[in-house]
Amino acid sequence: MLFDDLIIKNPKGHCIARAGLSLSFYLNETLHTLAPNIADALDQFLALIGEDVLQTYFNDDGYCRKLTKRKLNQDRSQLQNVAVETKAVIMEYGSDPSGWVGEFGFTFNGADFSHYLFDDSRCNYLRLDFPYDYLEQIGIETFLNFYRTILAQLPVEFANGGFTFQRSSATQGDSTRAINQLVNRFIGIDPGYKDVMDDMQGHTFTAHWLNFIGPRITDTLQHNDQFTNALSNTETSFLNGGIIMRGAHYPPIGDINRGAPDLGQIPEIARAMKPSRADIEAFGEPIARFDGAAWLARFDERESLDWENEPYYKAIIK
């Protein structure tokens, strides 16, 4: 099975990254304003996947611990009322009982932008991780409705969703080299490199299966001919002054060894978002090893394909 080959393990056989279905949100509000909405998003995520699915969390020292109901309730309470003196909150939960990368995950990186470590280019970040075949488990419409629900309650600068290399803070460094090699072949898979949040204020990242462009960026793009053409050629809907653009019926992997026939209209969306694209040179490696800017431009010269890609999707998830 293809997705078995997209699990990255360390020398001891532990999963340090895997390709799965993820939703990533780059958020343009500071921690204290944003946190109660993150608590709501956590509740909705757990309502969707089940209260007992997440098994572990990482503590402030970076160690994995068992996630108890008491700990979860403490974190919810903290999000509902973040102390004035708190400058940053990091919450990272996973479904693997041993703390490696499981099929489900919840990651939130939130900061007060007045903190000395952060500048005007930074966004806060939320990522929700699911198994690669989760659409088969719950149905695509249920998943899309969940995505819209989360979008509606968060101050989103940009969001995308689709197949992503899921990794934790503890495994991000160890998995980077392998992931950067794989995303050059599977161009429909996001690298899941959360540090791009440091450059996302006012910007978009890679075009993906699901894309949400917030109102501020929409205002800057709406007079661009490439953007208006993309709106007419892809499935779009409007939400809170922003635009949802769905690049294909199902999420693609874009395997260039097979001609990447499942990309749908994603190249069109990529060209439409190019004026707002984040300027990121590398994803955790020197540019000589991995050229991040070239990877972000990988769709620019590709032709868009048929939006209906269901046969390709069904073949890869078997």
Secondary structure as GFF3:
##gff-version 3
##sequence-region A 1 318
A	DSSP	three_ten_helix	2	6	.	.	.	ID=ss1
A	DSSP	beta_strand	7	9	.	.	.	ID=ss2
A	DSSP	beta_strand	15	27	.	.	.	ID=ss3
A	DSSP	alpha_helix	31	49	.	.	.	ID=ss4
A	DSSP	beta_strand	56	58	.	.	.	ID=ss5
A	DSSP	beta_strand	64	66	.	.	.	ID=ss6
A	DSSP	alpha_helix	69	80	.	.	.	ID=ss7
A	DSSP	beta_strand	88	94	.	.	.	ID=ss8
A	DSSP	beta_strand	105	111	.	.	.	ID=ss9
A	DSSP	beta_strand	124	130	.	.	.	ID=ss10
A	DSSP	alpha_helix	134	138	.	.	.	ID=ss11
A	DSSP	alpha_helix	140	153	.	.	.	ID=ss12
A	DSSP	beta_strand	156	166	.	.	.	ID=ss13
A	DSSP	alpha_helix	172	182	.	.	.	ID=ss14
A	DSSP	three_ten_helix	194	199	.	.	.	ID=ss15
A	DSSP	beta_strand	210	213	.	.	.	ID=ss16
A	DSSP	alpha_helix	215	221	.	.	.	ID=ss17
A	DSSP	alpha_helix	225	233	.	.	.	ID=ss18
A	DSSP	beta_strand	235	239	.	.	.	ID=ss19
A	DSSP	beta_strand	242	246	.	.	.	ID=ss20
A	DSSP	three_ten_helix	256	258	.	.	.	ID=ss21
A	DSSP	alpha_helix	266	273	.	.	.	ID=ss22
A	DSSP	three_ten_helix	274	276	.	.	.	ID=ss23
A	DSSP	alpha_helix	292	296	.	.	.	ID=ss24
A	DSSP	alpha_helix	310	316	.	.	.	ID=ss25
###
